Amino acid sequence: MENNYERIQNTALRDRVVSAETAASWIGNGMTLGLSGFTRAGDVKAVPFALVNRAESEDFKVNVYTGASLGSDIDKLFAEAGILGKRLPFQADATMRRKLNEGAFHFVDQHLSHTSELIRSNVLDQIDFAILEAVSITEDGFIIPTTSIGNSLVFAQHAKEIIIEINVAQPESLEGIHDLFEPGEQGKRDPIPLTKPEDRIGAKGIQVDLNKVKGIVFTNQMDSPSTIVAPDEETVMIADHLIDFLKQEIEDGRLTKSLAPLQSGIGSVANAVFHGLLNSDFTDLKVYSEVLQDAVFDLIDAGKVQFASCCSITLSEGKMDEVFSNFENYRDKLVLRPQEISNHPEIIRRLGLISINTALEADIYGNINSTHVQGSKMMNGIGGSGDFARNARLGIFVTKSIAKGGKISSIVPYVSHVDHTEHDVDVIVTEQGYADLRGLAPRERVELVIERCAHPMYREQLWDYYNEALTRGGHTPHVLEKALSWHINYAKEGTMLESEKKVGMKV
Amino acid sequence: MENNYERIQNTALRDRVVSAETAASWIGNGMTLGLSGFTRAGDVKAVPFALVNRAESEDFKVNVYTGASLGSDIDKLFAEAGILGKRLPFQADATMRRKLNEGAFHFVDQHLSHTSELIRSNVLDQIDFAILEAVSITEDGFIIPTTSIGNSLVFAQHAKEIIIEINVAQPESLEGIHDLFEPGEQGKRDPIPLTKPEDRIGAKGIQVDLNKVKGIVFTNQMDSPSTIVAPDEETVMIADHLIDFLKQEIEDGRLTKSLAPLQSGIGSVANAVFHGLLNSDFTDLKVYSEVLQDAVFDLIDAGKVQFASCCSITLSEGKMDEVFSNFENYRDKLVLRPQEISNHPEIIRRLGLISINTALEADIYGNINSTHVQGSKMMNGIGGSGDFARNARLGIFVTKSIAKGGKISSIVPYVSHVDHTEHDVDVIVTEQGYADLRGLAPRERVELVIERCAHPMYREQLWDYYNEALTRGGHTPHVLEKALSWHINYAKEGTMLESEKKVGMKV
């Protein structure tokens, strides 16, 4: 590893440079770590590996708090090494997912804006080491984050000690795009003085007592590229329907061509939706989101997006090269914030965001399951979807209407797990169309959800359920004995489709 | 009806006085009405009755928006008269409940902070008539509300026309306790400049174009008294456990003796909890809530509560006399705000409220059903519980552990309807004890919920479910075929208790 002491501009800190192994050796059994990193961006890339290596010859457990999911297979390695006590607030790794669903460690799935409050108010275990990736440490002592901020500020402030990984592969040009704002203690804080996505309200980097910096490690490794897949036929249709809805809002006088600040969850569907905006008539758009994916940079290039606020930049390999080698084009159009600010209810409601997030399944009344496959198995986590959907001007959920070649309907009578209640779900979009549920009672929502969102192969079966439920009555009619039958059938017969199931039984 | 023109200090408006019948005659079929009133306080008491009378000889429907539930049996009469198209955002009347569960009209159950945004952004049908109770109209043209504000400000601003009921039974001393703040359009608004419960940030009354005032009706009738029942053995135990929890928070250094601003939902359990504070060591308390019930005034009298902010004052008959005949004692300790300010996520999070709301049922993982009996039948509505629990420092839910003499367990394997997900539920309290769920993974929560909250008669049955669920695995283990069996058994056999059910089957 080539060290680059010039990145430690505060020269008093230069004698704290150590190897990753040395830094990892400070971590004791039962400790709690606060790691930088949000959706594969800006995570630390050396100390976690050194820690995992220690597990080959040592038994220990650590609690790992992060911004969101980590890249570089760190979550996979943590899970495989069996060194996790508690992990929060989000993950997206296949191995970690399997292990947490086995109960191998405790995963705490949190609204991404909530973690900081729980740390600040000493509800969660105190952090022993904050381990943070940085571009540099400035002469005046600011730790400059890299491609994400996540929870790094609150981790640094509340940790007993800090280890910094200066990643020389992260371009120094990143300095200046961060805006570190700390709201202060609940009950003693002022309003957050942000009224536009482009407002700068904080500091250029993380400022803490530098005596807490116990060690500095050099790394030289880019972030893991994002794994999003290109838009497919269905995601393009979802984008088209969503754009139709937004056009209708303009026609109805509720939005203008510049819409309202946009938020979109991580993933291929969300990226496809943003891609769809490229060919729309919308102009002068702004983004106020968690993660910026490739499509936002395409929209900036196309002159569609004027400004984008986020807490993380997660790009594909090609896009990463392109963006960072032309970073001066983007510098004045971007700001990175702590995730509690990107996801803060106060700001989301004030700005009146248009919020677009992905659902696993929706029920006929508009309740959404974002996290639990078959009601039990965690996929990734609720992430910021609750922060946004509850407080946004428009809480929009997108999903393909079927999965597994039609064996699963994403529109069901009764979701097997609820992350977002009907009160927070304004619009559901599938490749079939969109259902605008605002201001509607549960019974009014059913027809829209079935006829506009469900796949035609499941519509009759949904109507059969609803018609039977109507005979039972109630504000939200259900047949409790059959409410979960679709999921039970899938578990037993491999399909939710009644007709296939019957065929299967005859054989 | 004795008119009192002195209450119309703006003399230009005096010629608009009409009878309730005349005012009601202006209301046409299909119109949308915005009525003052929040939990039986400050509702209009003449025009709705005149409108109901018209229904005897006329067929028509109206949509009725309010702050929350109405008193004076208005909701009952509306429901019986069959004149409702849509009703939102909350109700609490037995007849209305029965009718809406039959599907006789569309009830839209909303977060109480959300309705104003939907009106402001023209998502809901425009209001034809705002019909608002007032103490008076000042010389400078302010409409002074009475014992609640609810949604009256946004109704007045966005209605085509306004009808005012000046209720001479409401004491003029109420003038000066209101604080009318309008946040403005999303995307164009500033931070809400409120940092303490006692801050005054708005106007003394509702200010609108007085040309919109089409008629003024005089009334002379007090609010319907609240129907809360006195604390019983279980609610006292709930209060005691909750106080134990708060004491522990002080011991752990997370709270001081003045706690944090308190919010409590409407109802007997919440009132009992507040009553429990009378004999506690807590001092210099503040309240930032929706509704003030009797107990808050007892706490003010006892010197425990320094200040209380609300959007409605709902008292029992005796307390009403006592408070209003000694109102000067309370005037500088009270403020009434619009419900979007009392319930605003921005404020709730900033102040770090301690939020106490009632659950119908909770599951072993901490998900809460606040609204739907047996998953289908609406009780009252979600009210402000979602506004508060999601954003508070402490989201606390209280319930008795059993209902119907033990036939129903309030702690179940799987709630039949979800209003609050495990992410928003910090503490559950029953007469059995409290479960502090903060920072815990689902599997960690189970033991606390079963052992500390469930009734002993149901604990083994809950463990049986959970142990079987564990064999299926998952982040939140469930046995889908049995998840709703408790509710199904109750519907079929009249009990959730397995042992009773078997006995029943043998007979």
Interface residues (C-beta under 8 A of the other chain):
Chain A: K86 L88 L100 N101 E102 G103 H106 F107 V108 D109 Q110 H111 H114 E117 L118 S121 N122 V123 L124 D125 E185 Q186 G187 R189 D190 P191 I192 P193 T195 D252 G253 R254 A260 P261 H344 P345 E346 R349 R350 L351 G352 N367 H372 Q374 G375 S376 K377 M378 I382 G386 R390 N391 R393 S416 H417 V418 D419 T421 E422 H423 D424 R438 G439 L440 A441 R443 E444 A469 L470 R472 G473 G474 H475 T476 P477 H478 L480 E481 A483 L484 H487 I488 A491
Chain B: K86 L88 L100 N101 E102 G103 H106 F107 V108 D109 Q110 H111 H114 E117 L118 S121 N122 V123 L124 D125 E185 Q186 G187 R189 D190 P191 I192 P193 T195 D252 G253 R254 A260 P261 H344 P345 E346 R349 R350 L351 G352 N367 H372 Q374 G375 S376 K377 M378 I382 G386 R390 N391 R393 S416 H417 V418 D419 T421 E422 H423 D424 R438 G439 L440 A441 R443 E444 A469 L470 R472 G473 G474 H475 T476 P477 H478 L480 E481 A483 L484 H487 I488 A491
